[in-house]
Amino acid sequence: MPDIEDYAFLSDSQGAALVSREGDVEWLCLPRFDSPSVFARLLDPDAGHWSLGPAAPGAATRRYLEDTLVLETVHRLPEGEAVVLDALLLGMGERGHHIGFSSPHVLVRRVQGRKGSVPMRLAYAPRPEYGLTSPRLTRVPEGVRAVGGPVALTLLAPVALDLLDDQANAEFTVREGDVLTFALVCSPAYGSDQQPPPFAKPEAALGDTIAAWRSWSELHNNYDGLHRGLVRTSSLVLQGLTYQPSGAVVAAATTSLPERIGGEWNWDYRFCWLRDASLMMRALWVAACPDEPERLFRFVEQAGGLLGSDAVQIMYGVEGERRLLEGELGHMRGFADSRPVRTGNAAWEQKQLDVLGEVLDAAYVLREKLGELEEGTRQLLTALADRAAVSWQEPDAGMWEARDRERHYLSSKVMCWVALDRAIALADRLRADDSRRGEWASARDQVKKSVLKNGWNEDVGAYVGAYGSDQLDASVLLMPLFGFLPATDPRMRSTIEVIDRDLNDEGFVRRWSEEENGFLISSYWLVQCLTMAGEVKRAERLFDQVGGAASDLGLLAEMADPRTGRMLGNYPQAFSHVGLINAAWRLSEAMGRGQS
């Protein structure tokens, strides 16, 4: 079983694939990120894969083609050299801001002989519905068609395939100058003629996809600060995690990659958390060029509808679905035997008050881009501020989504303060009258007074995770990042130092003391806090330590094991890449001011 960081991420801004270093597609979900998998050997050895690589031992190097999510793997053997390009195709002719709207749901793999001759081997074993279906393979003029389950899969192959009942294999040789292009077309299984949609010239479609990614990058990658390469990759990953038809951003491309090997904290992250979407827009604003912020608020408006008396729903499906019922796939062994494998996520029913502040902060940061607010946006933001004014005193599940009981989490209170503070700053645009502004201002002052009194623990010498607790929690690092307190405030400064001392393990900052592994965005929050406190050299060293966990392609999971540096959790993780972008930007700003 490869390590998590050994996988490359492919996206058509609607669905996703993971490809191992050896050229094995072990995860593929189409047509949506949360669709039942076509290949899932990532989670069970019998759940399907598509391998394409040398038939003999050799060395492989890989990279993304510049400013794209098109993977290039170079295989070097004593007898020759071959290059494989892997991509999920974008729609033909799509460019700039509009990529991913008409993706055809086709995975293309092109093999090119670069030197000598290389023996190649192909093994194709589709297993739709998380491995529950073994489809029947039948020959079609251009390759094979898999029939079984809700999707039709047609593998177009320029070489002869040997068919078993549910698997196809091939062995062939690629010589210098040869170009062989394979394409897997995913389409609905049931239609008027039950035939795959017409698809021709995959080579041309691949070239068009490369051009489409580069046109997007040209418009969005304007960041020119420190760690530019990592930031550019991160912005591409965030676009790759965006379900373009709606604008929803999934937290990660996978489900059930474990937070601890052999543990049970294996969650489905293929949904849109309002927190992730809001922080993503903030990150892209400070480090790139978001040209579609309106789409985020339109998605939230349409998904949420009118806010009633119930708690604000903190997450949705990629097309605004509310009911994300959680279940377990008992037939799957899990990554590295980490059970259970889950689909759906019960957090959709939780109350998490921090999202109120994150959405309003995104609106504030993007206020000039948003321009005159539409009526639906005004109603949404006003309702969120009103909710913060009355709900801040309530306990909740917190941003770490506790499943035992609700508590008075400090970060939730702070983000309610942020919601009220940003609403006051946006009051004119929200057309809030003096009475409502006064209510927001009064509540904001009450929140701050409460947090400063009840969140500080003298014995610990830090702000702690929840009222009445003595437990450290890395989420309190949000206090200076959102302007609740300056990082130089004596108590905040002490908190930063205590977290660095007690939760930082080899650069990986745990969320709380009992956690074994580092949560990557927590490390990036600490980078930002140290920077804001004037400790720029320490912050830069920490940034480099965290960056050491990234894959050779610049991809980050949710967590990392400080003992081994191996990544853990779902992958690639939007939260981690948002943290990287914001930390790099903060360092660049600080060094520009000449801090030391």
C-alpha positions as CSV (number, residue, x, y, z in Angstrom):
1,M,0.0,0.0,0.0
2,P,1.6,3.3,-1.0
3,D,1.7,6.2,1.4
4,I,-1.0,8.9,1.0
5,E,1.5,11.4,-0.4
6,D,2.5,8.9,-3.1
7,Y,-0.7,9.7,-5.0
8,A,-1.2,12.4,-7.6
9,F,-4.5,14.3,-7.8
10,L,-6.4,14.7,-11.0
11,S,-9.6,16.8,-11.4
12,D,-12.0,18.0,-14.0
13,S,-13.6,20.4,-11.5
14,Q,-16.5,18.0,-11.1
15,G,-14.9,14.7,-10.1
16,A,-11.5,13.4,-9.1
17,A,-8.9,10.7,-9.4
18,L,-5.8,9.6,-7.5
19,V,-2.9,8.0,-9.3
20,S,0.0,6.2,-7.6
21,R,3.6,6.8,-8.4
22,E,3.6,3.4,-10.2
23,G,0.8,4.6,-12.6
24,D,-2.1,2.9,-10.8
25,V,-5.4,4.8,-10.8
26,E,-6.7,3.7,-7.4
27,W,-9.5,6.2,-6.8
28,L,-12.0,7.6,-9.4
29,C,-15.3,9.3,-8.7
30,L,-17.3,10.5,-11.6
31,P,-19.4,12.5,-12.5
32,R,-19.2,14.2,-9.1
33,F,-16.7,14.2,-6.3
34,D,-19.2,12.4,-4.1
35,S,-20.3,9.8,-6.7
36,P,-19.8,6.2,-5.8
37,S,-16.3,5.2,-6.9
38,V,-15.4,3.5,-10.1
39,F,-12.0,2.6,-8.8
40,A,-11.3,2.4,-5.0
41,R,-8.3,0.1,-4.5
42,L,-7.2,3.0,-2.3
43,L,-9.6,1.7,0.3
44,D,-9.8,-2.0,-0.5
45,P,-7.6,-4.2,-2.7
46,D,-10.6,-5.7,-4.5
47,A,-12.4,-2.4,-5.2
48,G,-11.0,-1.6,-8.7
49,H,-8.1,0.0,-10.4
50,W,-6.5,0.9,-13.7
51,S,-2.7,0.4,-13.9
52,L,-0.6,1.5,-16.8
53,G,3.2,1.4,-16.5
54,P,6.4,-0.4,-17.4
55,A,6.3,-4.2,-17.3
56,A,9.9,-4.3,-16.0
57,P,11.5,-2.5,-13.0
58,G,12.8,1.0,-13.5
59,A,12.8,4.5,-12.0
60,A,10.0,7.0,-12.2
61,T,9.9,10.8,-11.8
62,R,6.8,12.9,-12.0
63,R,5.5,16.5,-12.0
64,Y,2.5,18.5,-13.0
65,L,2.9,20.2,-16.4
66,E,3.4,23.8,-15.5
67,D,0.2,25.6,-14.3
68,T,-2.0,22.5,-14.8
69,L,-3.3,19.5,-13.0
70,V,-2.1,17.3,-15.8
71,L,0.4,14.7,-14.5
72,E,3.6,13.8,-16.3
73,T,5.4,10.6,-15.2
74,V,8.7,9.7,-16.8
75,H,9.6,6.0,-16.6
76,R,13.3,5.2,-17.1
77,L,14.4,1.6,-17.8
78,P,17.8,0.4,-19.0
79,E,16.3,-0.3,-22.4
80,G,14.5,3.0,-22.8
81,E,12.3,5.8,-21.6
82,A,8.6,6.4,-21.8
83,V,6.4,9.3,-20.7
84,V,2.8,9.0,-19.4
85,L,0.4,12.0,-19.3
86,D,-2.7,11.6,-17.1
87,A,-5.6,14.0,-17.0
88,L,-9.3,14.3,-16.4
89,L,-10.5,16.2,-19.4
90,L,-12.0,19.7,-19.2
91,G,-14.6,20.7,-21.7
92,M,-13.4,21.5,-25.2
93,G,-12.9,25.2,-25.8
94,E,-13.2,26.1,-22.1
95,R,-10.9,28.9,-21.0
96,G,-10.2,31.2,-18.1
97,H,-12.8,31.5,-15.4
98,H,-15.1,29.1,-17.2
99,I,-13.2,25.8,-17.0
100,G,-15.0,22.8,-15.6
101,F,-18.5,23.7,-16.6
102,S,-18.8,21.1,-19.4
103,S,-16.3,18.5,-18.4
104,P,-17.0,15.3,-20.4
105,H,-16.0,12.9,-17.5
106,V,-13.2,11.3,-19.4
107,L,-9.9,10.1,-18.0
108,V,-7.1,10.2,-20.6
109,R,-3.7,8.5,-20.3
110,R,-1.2,9.1,-23.1
111,V,2.0,7.0,-23.4
112,Q,4.8,8.4,-25.5
113,G,8.1,6.6,-26.3
114,R,11.0,9.0,-25.7
115,K,14.0,6.7,-26.0
116,G,14.7,3.1,-27.0
117,S,11.8,0.7,-26.3
118,V,9.9,0.1,-23.1
119,P,7.7,-2.9,-22.4
120,M,4.3,-1.7,-20.9
121,R,1.6,-3.5,-19.1
122,L,-2.1,-2.5,-18.7
123,A,-4.6,-3.9,-16.2
124,Y,-8.1,-2.6,-16.1
125,A,-10.5,-3.7,-13.4
126,P,-13.5,-1.4,-12.9
127,R,-15.5,-2.0,-9.8
128,P,-18.4,0.6,-9.5
129,E,-20.2,1.4,-6.3
130,Y,-17.2,1.1,-4.0
131,G,-16.3,-2.3,-5.3
132,L,-19.8,-3.8,-4.9
133,T,-20.3,-4.3,-8.7
134,S,-18.1,-6.5,-10.9
135,P,-19.2,-5.4,-14.4
136,R,-19.3,-7.6,-17.5
137,L,-16.8,-6.5,-20.1
138,T,-17.8,-6.7,-23.8
139,R,-15.8,-5.7,-26.8
140,V,-16.7,-2.6,-28.8
141,P,-14.9,-1.4,-32.0
142,E,-12.5,0.9,-30.1
143,G,-12.0,-1.1,-26.9
144,V,-14.2,-2.5,-24.2
145,R,-17.4,-1.5,-22.5
146,A,-18.2,-2.3,-18.9
147,V,-21.9,-3.0,-18.1
148,G,-23.0,-3.2,-14.5
149,G,-24.2,-0.6,-12.0
150,P,-25.4,3.0,-12.6
151,V,-22.5,4.1,-14.9
152,A,-21.3,2.9,-18.3
153,L,-17.6,2.7,-18.7
154,T,-16.0,2.6,-22.1
155,L,-12.2,2.1,-22.3
156,L,-10.9,3.3,-25.7
157,A,-7.6,1.5,-26.3
158,P,-5.2,1.6,-29.3
159,V,-3.8,-1.8,-28.4
160,A,-5.3,-5.3,-28.3
161,L,-7.0,-6.1,-25.0
162,D,-7.3,-9.6,-23.4
163,L,-10.7,-9.9,-21.7
164,L,-11.6,-11.9,-18.7
165,D,-15.2,-11.6,-17.4
166,D,-14.5,-8.4,-15.4
167,Q,-11.0,-7.4,-16.2
168,A,-9.0,-6.4,-19.3
169,N,-5.2,-6.8,-19.7
170,A,-2.6,-5.9,-22.3
171,E,1.1,-6.0,-22.8
172,F,2.7,-3.9,-25.5
173,T,6.0,-2.1,-26.3
174,V,6.3,1.6,-26.8
175,R,9.3,2.8,-29.0
176,E,10.8,6.1,-29.5
177,G,8.3,8.4,-31.3
178,D,5.3,6.2,-30.5
179,V,2.2,7.9,-29.1
180,L,-0.6,5.8,-27.7
181,T,-3.6,7.5,-26.1
182,F,-6.1,5.6,-23.9
183,A,-9.4,7.1,-22.7
184,L,-11.9,6.0,-20.2
185,V,-15.4,7.5,-20.9
186,C,-17.9,7.6,-18.0
187,S,-21.5,8.0,-18.9
188,P,-25.0,7.1,-17.6
189,A,-25.7,3.4,-17.9
190,Y,-29.3,3.9,-18.9
191,G,-30.4,5.9,-21.9
192,S,-32.3,5.7,-25.2
193,D,-29.6,3.6,-26.9
194,Q,-27.3,2.8,-23.9
195,Q,-24.3,3.9,-25.9
196,P,-21.5,6.1,-24.6
197,P,-21.5,9.7,-25.8
198,P,-19.4,10.3,-29.0
199,F,-15.8,10.9,-28.1
200,A,-13.1,11.4,-30.8
201,K,-9.6,12.6,-30.9
202,P,-8.6,12.2,-27.3
203,E,-5.1,13.5,-28.1
204,A,-6.6,16.9,-29.2
205,A,-8.8,16.9,-26.1
206,L,-5.8,16.4,-23.9
207,G,-4.0,19.4,-25.5
208,D,-7.1,21.5,-25.1
209,T,-7.3,20.5,-21.4
210,I,-3.6,21.6,-20.9
211,A,-4.4,24.9,-22.6
212,A,-7.6,25.4,-20.4
213,W,-5.7,24.9,-17.1
214,R,-3.0,27.3,-18.2
215,S,-5.6,29.9,-19.2
216,W,-7.1,29.6,-15.7
217,S,-3.7,29.9,-14.1
218,E,-2.8,33.0,-16.2
219,L,-5.8,34.8,-14.7
220,H,-5.6,33.6,-11.2
221,N,-1.9,33.1,-10.3
222,N,-0.9,36.7,-9.7
223,Y,0.9,36.0,-6.4
224,D,4.6,36.9,-6.6
225,G,5.7,36.6,-3.0
226,L,7.6,34.0,-1.0
227,H,7.1,30.3,-1.8
228,R,5.5,31.2,-5.1
229,G,5.6,27.6,-6.5
230,L,3.8,26.1,-3.5
231,V,1.2,28.9,-3.6
232,R,0.6,28.4,-7.3
233,T,0.1,24.6,-6.8
234,S,-2.2,25.2,-3.9
235,S,-4.4,27.6,-5.9
236,L,-4.7,24.9,-8.6
237,V,-5.6,22.3,-6.0
238,L,-8.3,24.6,-4.6
239,Q,-9.7,25.0,-8.1
240,G,-9.5,21.3,-8.6
241,L,-11.6,20.8,-5.5
242,T,-14.3,23.2,-6.7
243,Y,-17.4,21.7,-8.2
244,Q,-17.6,24.2,-11.0
245,P,-21.3,23.9,-12.0
246,S,-22.3,25.2,-8.5
247,G,-19.2,26.9,-7.1
248,A,-19.2,24.5,-4.1
249,V,-15.7,23.6,-2.7
250,V,-15.3,20.1,-1.3
251,A,-13.1,19.7,1.8
252,A,-11.1,16.9,0.1
253,A,-11.3,14.5,-2.8
254,T,-11.6,11.4,-0.7
255,T,-13.4,9.6,2.0
256,S,-12.1,7.6,5.0
257,L,-8.4,8.2,4.7
258,P,-7.6,7.8,8.4
259,E,-6.4,10.5,10.8
260,R,-4.6,7.6,12.5
261,I,-3.6,4.4,10.9
262,G,-5.8,1.6,12.3
263,G,-8.1,4.2,13.9
264,E,-11.8,4.9,13.5
265,W,-11.7,8.6,12.7
266,N,-12.2,8.1,9.0
267,W,-14.6,10.6,7.6
268,D,-16.1,11.5,4.2
269,Y,-14.9,14.9,3.2
270,R,-16.4,15.1,-0.3
271,F,-18.8,17.8,0.6
272,C,-18.9,21.6,0.9
273,W,-18.3,23.0,4.4
274,L,-19.1,26.7,4.5
275,R,-16.0,27.2,6.6
276,D,-13.8,25.8,3.8
277,A,-15.4,27.7,1.0
278,S,-15.2,31.0,2.9
279,L,-11.6,30.6,3.9
280,M,-10.7,29.5,0.4
281,M,-12.1,32.7,-1.0
282,R,-10.2,34.6,1.6
283,A,-7.0,32.8,0.7
284,L,-7.4,33.3,-3.0
285,W,-8.1,37.0,-2.5
286,V,-4.9,37.6,-0.5
287,A,-2.7,35.3,-2.7
288,A,-4.2,35.3,-6.2
289,C,-7.2,36.8,-8.0
290,P,-10.7,35.5,-7.2
291,D,-13.0,36.6,-10.0
292,E,-16.0,34.6,-9.0
293,P,-16.7,35.4,-5.3
294,E,-20.4,36.0,-6.1
295,R,-20.7,32.3,-6.9
296,L,-19.9,31.4,-3.3
297,F,-22.6,33.5,-1.9
298,R,-25.1,32.5,-4.6
299,F,-24.4,28.8,-3.7
300,V,-24.9,29.5,0.0
301,E,-28.1,31.5,-0.7
302,Q,-29.5,28.8,-2.9
303,A,-28.5,25.9,-0.7
304,G,-29.6,27.5,2.5
305,G,-32.8,29.2,1.5
306,L,-34.4,31.3,4.2
307,L,-32.8,31.0,7.6
308,G,-35.4,29.8,10.1
309,S,-35.1,29.0,13.8
310,D,-32.9,25.9,13.2
311,A,-29.1,26.0,13.4
312,V,-27.4,27.2,10.3
313,Q,-26.4,24.2,8.3
314,I,-22.6,24.1,8.2
315,M,-22.2,21.9,5.1
316,Y,-24.0,20.8,1.9
317,G,-23.6,18.4,-1.0
318,V,-22.0,19.9,-4.1
319,E,-25.4,20.8,-5.6
320,G,-26.8,22.1,-2.3
321,E,-28.1,18.8,-0.9
322,R,-28.8,19.0,2.9
323,R,-29.2,15.4,3.9
324,L,-25.8,13.9,3.9
325,L,-26.7,10.7,5.7
326,E,-23.7,8.9,7.1
327,G,-23.2,5.1,6.6
328,E,-20.5,2.5,6.8
329,L,-19.3,0.3,3.9
330,G,-18.7,-2.9,5.9
331,H,-17.4,-4.8,2.9
332,M,-14.3,-2.5,2.6
333,R,-11.1,-3.1,4.5
334,G,-10.1,0.6,4.6
335,F,-6.8,2.3,3.9
336,A,-4.1,0.3,5.6
337,D,-6.8,-1.7,7.4
338,S,-8.3,1.4,9.0
339,R,-12.0,0.8,9.4
340,P,-14.7,1.8,9.0
341,V,-15.0,3.2,5.5
342,R,-17.8,5.8,5.6
343,T,-19.9,7.6,3.1
344,G,-21.9,10.7,4.0
345,N,-21.1,12.8,7.1
346,A,-23.3,13.2,10.2
347,A,-21.7,16.6,10.8
348,W,-24.4,18.1,8.6
349,E,-26.7,18.0,11.6
350,Q,-24.3,19.7,14.0
351,K,-24.4,23.3,15.3
352,Q,-21.1,25.0,14.6
353,L,-21.3,28.7,15.3
354,D,-17.9,29.6,13.8
355,V,-19.4,29.5,10.3
356,L,-21.3,32.6,10.9
357,G,-18.1,34.6,11.2
358,E,-16.3,32.9,8.4
359,V,-19.0,33.7,5.8
360,L,-19.3,37.3,6.9
361,D,-15.6,37.7,7.0
362,A,-15.4,36.4,3.4
363,A,-18.0,39.0,2.4
364,Y,-16.0,41.7,4.1
365,V,-12.7,40.8,2.6
366,L,-14.3,40.5,-0.9
367,R,-16.5,43.6,-0.4
368,E,-15.0,45.6,-3.3
369,K,-15.2,42.6,-5.6
370,L,-18.8,41.9,-4.6
371,G,-19.8,45.5,-5.3
372,E,-23.5,46.3,-4.7
373,L,-25.0,43.4,-2.8
374,E,-28.0,41.6,-4.2
375,E,-31.0,41.3,-2.1
376,G,-30.5,37.6,-1.4
377,T,-26.9,38.3,-0.3
378,R,-28.0,41.1,2.0
379,Q,-30.7,38.9,3.6
380,L,-28.2,36.1,4.1
381,L,-25.5,38.2,5.7
382,T,-27.9,40.1,7.9
383,A,-29.5,36.9,9.1
384,L,-26.1,35.4,9.9
385,A,-25.2,38.5,12.0
386,D,-28.6,38.4,13.8
387,R,-28.0,34.8,14.5
388,A,-24.6,35.5,16.0
389,A,-26.0,38.2,18.2
390,V,-28.3,35.7,19.9
391,S,-26.5,32.4,19.6
392,W,-23.0,33.3,20.8
393,Q,-24.0,32.4,24.3
394,E,-24.9,28.8,23.3
395,P,-22.7,25.8,23.4
396,D,-22.0,24.0,20.1
397,A,-20.0,21.2,18.5
398,G,-17.1,23.5,17.6
399,M,-15.0,23.6,14.4
400,W,-13.4,20.2,15.2
401,E,-16.9,18.7,15.2
402,A,-17.0,17.0,18.6
403,R,-19.4,14.1,18.6
404,D,-19.6,13.5,22.4
405,R,-21.3,16.7,23.6
406,E,-21.6,20.5,22.9
407,R,-19.3,22.9,24.8
408,H,-18.7,26.6,25.0
409,Y,-15.8,26.6,22.5
410,L,-13.6,29.7,22.5
411,S,-13.1,29.7,18.7
412,S,-16.9,29.6,18.2
413,K,-17.3,32.6,20.4
414,V,-14.5,34.5,18.7
415,M,-16.0,33.8,15.3
416,C,-19.4,35.1,16.5
417,W,-17.5,38.3,17.4
418,V,-16.1,38.3,13.9
419,A,-19.6,37.9,12.4
420,L,-20.8,40.9,14.3
421,D,-17.7,43.0,13.7
422,R,-17.8,42.4,9.9
423,A,-21.6,43.0,9.8
424,I,-21.0,46.4,11.5
425,A,-18.3,47.3,8.9
426,L,-20.7,46.2,6.1
427,A,-23.8,47.9,7.7
428,D,-24.3,50.4,4.9
429,R,-24.1,47.8,2.3
430,L,-26.5,45.6,4.3
431,R,-28.8,48.6,4.7
432,A,-28.9,48.0,8.4
433,D,-30.8,50.7,10.4
434,D,-29.4,52.3,13.5
435,S,-31.3,49.9,15.8
436,R,-29.9,46.8,14.2
437,R,-26.4,48.3,14.2
438,G,-26.7,49.0,17.9
439,E,-27.8,45.5,18.7
440,W,-24.8,44.1,16.7
441,A,-22.4,46.5,18.5
442,S,-23.7,45.6,21.9
443,A,-23.6,41.9,21.3
444,R,-20.0,42.2,19.9
445,D,-18.9,44.0,23.1
446,Q,-20.5,41.3,25.2
447,V,-18.8,38.5,23.3
448,K,-15.4,40.1,23.7
449,K,-15.8,40.6,27.4
450,S,-17.0,37.1,27.9
451,V,-14.1,35.5,25.9
452,L,-11.4,37.6,27.7
453,K,-12.9,36.7,31.1
454,N,-13.8,33.0,30.6
455,G,-11.4,31.9,28.0
456,W,-8.2,32.7,29.9
457,N,-6.7,30.0,32.2
458,E,-4.1,31.5,34.6
459,D,-2.7,28.1,35.5
460,V,-2.1,27.2,31.9
461,G,-0.9,30.7,31.0
462,A,-3.0,30.6,27.8
463,Y,-6.4,31.0,26.3
464,V,-7.9,27.5,26.3
465,G,-10.2,25.6,24.0
466,A,-13.5,25.9,26.0
467,Y,-14.9,27.7,29.0
468,G,-14.0,26.0,32.2
469,S,-11.3,23.8,30.5
470,D,-7.6,23.5,31.1
471,Q,-7.0,22.0,27.7
472,L,-5.1,23.8,25.0
473,D,-6.7,24.0,21.5
474,A,-4.9,25.3,18.4
475,S,-8.1,26.9,17.2
476,V,-7.5,29.8,19.6
477,L,-4.8,30.9,17.2
478,L,-7.6,32.3,15.1
479,M,-7.9,35.2,17.6
480,P,-5.2,37.4,16.1
481,L,-5.8,36.1,12.5
482,F,-9.3,37.6,12.5
483,G,-8.4,40.7,14.5
484,F,-10.0,39.7,17.8
485,L,-6.7,40.4,19.6
486,P,-3.3,41.5,18.4
487,A,-0.6,38.8,18.4
488,T,1.5,41.2,20.6
489,D,-1.2,41.3,23.3
490,P,0.6,39.9,26.5
491,R,-2.0,37.1,27.0
492,M,-2.2,36.3,23.3
493,R,1.6,36.3,23.1
494,S,1.7,33.9,26.1
495,T,-0.9,31.6,24.4
496,I,1.2,31.5,21.2
497,E,4.3,30.5,23.1
498,V,2.5,27.8,25.2
499,I,0.9,26.3,22.1
500,D,4.3,26.3,20.4
501,R,5.9,24.6,23.4
502,D,3.2,22.0,24.2
503,L,1.4,21.3,20.9
504,N,4.2,21.7,18.3
505,D,5.9,18.5,17.6
506,E,8.7,18.8,15.0
507,G,6.7,21.5,13.2
508,F,3.4,19.7,13.3
509,V,0.9,21.4,15.6
510,R,-1.7,19.1,17.2
511,R,-5.2,20.5,17.7
512,W,-5.2,19.4,21.4
513,S,-2.8,17.7,23.8
514,E,-4.2,14.1,23.4
515,E,-4.0,14.1,19.6
516,E,-1.1,12.0,18.2
517,N,-0.6,13.7,14.9
518,G,-0.2,17.3,13.6
519,F,-3.1,19.1,11.9
520,L,-1.5,21.0,9.1
521,I,-3.6,24.1,9.1
522,S,-2.8,24.5,12.8
523,S,0.8,24.6,11.9
524,Y,0.1,27.3,9.3
525,W,-1.9,29.3,11.9
526,L,1.1,29.2,14.2
527,V,3.3,30.5,11.3
528,Q,0.9,33.4,10.9
529,C,0.7,34.2,14.6
530,L,4.5,34.1,15.0
531,T,4.8,36.4,12.0
532,M,2.3,38.9,13.4
533,A,4.1,38.8,16.8
534,G,7.3,39.8,15.0
535,E,9.0,36.4,15.1
536,V,9.4,36.2,11.4
537,K,12.5,34.0,11.4
538,R,10.9,31.5,13.7
539,A,7.8,31.6,11.5
540,E,9.8,31.0,8.3
541,R,11.6,28.0,9.9
542,L,8.2,26.5,10.9
543,F,6.8,27.1,7.4
544,D,9.7,25.1,6.0
545,Q,9.2,22.3,8.5
546,V,5.5,21.9,7.6
547,G,6.3,22.2,3.9
548,G,8.6,19.1,4.3
549,A,5.4,17.0,4.6
550,A,4.2,18.0,1.2
551,S,4.4,15.4,-1.6
552,D,6.8,15.8,-4.4
553,L,3.9,17.4,-6.3
554,G,3.2,19.9,-3.6
555,L,0.1,18.2,-2.3
556,L,-1.0,18.2,1.3
557,A,-3.3,16.0,3.3
558,E,-5.2,16.9,6.5
559,M,-2.6,15.8,9.0
560,A,1.0,14.5,9.4
561,D,2.7,12.0,11.7
562,P,5.5,14.0,13.5
563,R,7.5,10.8,14.0
564,T,7.7,9.9,10.4
565,G,6.5,12.9,8.4
566,R,4.0,10.7,6.6
567,M,0.7,12.4,5.7
568,L,-2.7,11.3,7.1
569,G,-6.3,12.1,6.6
570,N,-8.2,12.9,3.5
571,Y,-6.3,14.2,0.5
572,P,-5.7,16.6,-1.0
573,Q,-7.1,18.8,1.8
574,A,-8.5,22.2,1.0
575,F,-8.0,23.4,4.6
576,S,-4.3,22.7,4.5
577,H,-3.7,24.4,1.1
578,V,-5.7,27.4,2.4
579,G,-3.4,27.6,5.4
580,L,-0.3,27.4,3.2
581,I,-1.5,30.2,1.0
582,N,-2.3,32.5,3.9
583,A,0.9,31.7,5.8
584,A,3.1,32.4,2.7
585,W,1.3,35.7,2.1
586,R,1.6,36.8,5.7
587,L,5.4,36.0,5.6
588,S,5.8,37.9,2.4
589,E,4.0,41.0,3.8
590,A,6.1,40.9,7.0
591,M,9.4,40.6,5.2
592,G,8.4,43.4,3.0
593,R,8.1,45.5,6.1
594,G,11.6,44.4,7.1
595,Q,10.7,42.6,10.3
596,S,13.3,40.2,11.8
